[in-house]
Amino acid sequence: MKQLTKACLIIFLSIGVISSCSSLAPFKVAILQGNIIEDEDVEQLVKGLSKDQVQYLLGTPLLNSPIHQNRWDYFYSVKVGETIVGEKKLSLSFDLNQKLDTWMLEEITLNDN
């Protein structure tokens, strides 16, 4: 009888431990995608830079369409699990002399409260 009580106690404790472990969430790694766009790099952009100078500052553009040869697009995204934590989109336009004309930076940041 004592053996049966011990076996039942071990089984119930094992079931309790296993069921409590299943409620723990796994660790989710942050996934970085695209070109890292730093504010310091964007601040260095000035009208009249050549495409080579812009590429030296920001790296190779993510989108360089043959249809829109005077436009470069950079994209950066941080995702944890299925949740997007933040995004940055930078669009650059060049004039007919292949010099930087305008740029626009869009930032989307989600705050966890």
C-alpha positions in Angstrom: 0.0 0.0 0.0 2.9 2.3 0.9 4.4 1.6 -2.6 1.1 2.5 -4.3 0.8 5.8 -2.4 4.4 6.7 -3.4 3.7 5.8 -7.1 0.5 7.9 -7.2 2.3 10.8 -5.5 5.1 10.7 -8.1 2.7 10.5 -11.0 0.6 13.5 -9.7 3.7 15.5 -9.1 5.1 14.7 -12.6 1.8 15.6 -14.2 1.8 18.9 -12.3 5.4 19.8 -13.3 4.8 18.9 -16.9 1.6 20.9 -17.2 3.2 23.9 -15.6 6.1 23.8 -18.0 3.8 23.9 -21.0 2.4 27.2 -19.9 5.8 28.9 -20.2 6.4 30.8 -23.4 9.5 30.1 -25.4 12.1 32.8 -25.9 11.6 34.8 -29.1 14.6 36.1 -31.0 14.5 39.6 -32.5 14.7 39.3 -36.3 16.3 42.3 -38.1 15.6 42.6 -41.8 16.8 45.0 -44.5 19.4 47.8 -44.2 20.1 49.2 -40.8 19.1 52.9 -41.0 20.8 55.0 -38.3 19.7 58.5 -37.6 23.3 59.7 -37.7 23.6 58.4 -41.3 20.4 60.1 -42.4 21.6 63.4 -40.8 24.7 63.2 -43.1 22.6 63.3 -46.2 22.8 66.6 -48.1 21.4 67.7 -51.4 23.9 67.1 -54.2 25.6 63.9 -53.0 26.5 61.5 -55.8 25.1 58.0 -55.8 28.5 56.6 -54.8 28.6 58.9 -51.8 25.1 57.9 -50.7 25.9 54.2 -51.1 29.0 54.7 -49.0 26.8 56.2 -46.2 23.8 53.9 -46.3 25.0 50.8 -48.1 23.4 49.1 -51.1 19.7 50.0 -51.5 17.2 47.3 -51.0 15.2 48.5 -54.0 16.9 49.8 -57.1 14.4 49.5 -59.9 15.4 49.7 -63.5 12.1 51.5 -64.2 12.8 54.2 -61.5 16.5 54.6 -61.9 16.5 57.9 -60.1 14.9 56.5 -56.9 16.5 54.3 -54.2 14.5 52.7 -51.4 15.9 51.4 -48.1 13.9 49.3 -45.6 14.6 48.2 -42.0 12.3 46.1 -39.8 12.6 44.6 -36.3 10.3 41.7 -35.5 10.0 39.6 -32.3 8.0 36.5 -32.9 5.0 37.6 -34.9 5.0 41.1 -33.6 6.7 43.9 -35.6 8.4 46.2 -33.1 9.5 48.9 -35.5 10.1 49.8 -39.2 12.0 52.4 -41.1 11.5 53.3 -44.7 13.9 55.7 -46.5 13.2 56.8 -50.1 15.9 58.8 -52.0 15.3 60.7 -55.2 18.1 61.7 -57.6 18.1 64.4 -60.2 19.0 64.0 -63.9 22.7 64.6 -63.0 22.6 61.6 -60.6 22.9 63.8 -57.6 20.8 63.5 -54.4 17.7 65.7 -54.7 15.2 64.7 -52.0 14.7 62.1 -49.3 12.0 61.0 -47.0 12.2 58.9 -43.8 9.2 57.1 -42.4 9.5 55.5 -38.9 6.9 53.2 -37.3 7.6 52.3 -33.7 5.2 50.2 -31.6 5.4 50.6 -27.8 4.6 47.8 -25.4 2.8 49.2 -22.4 
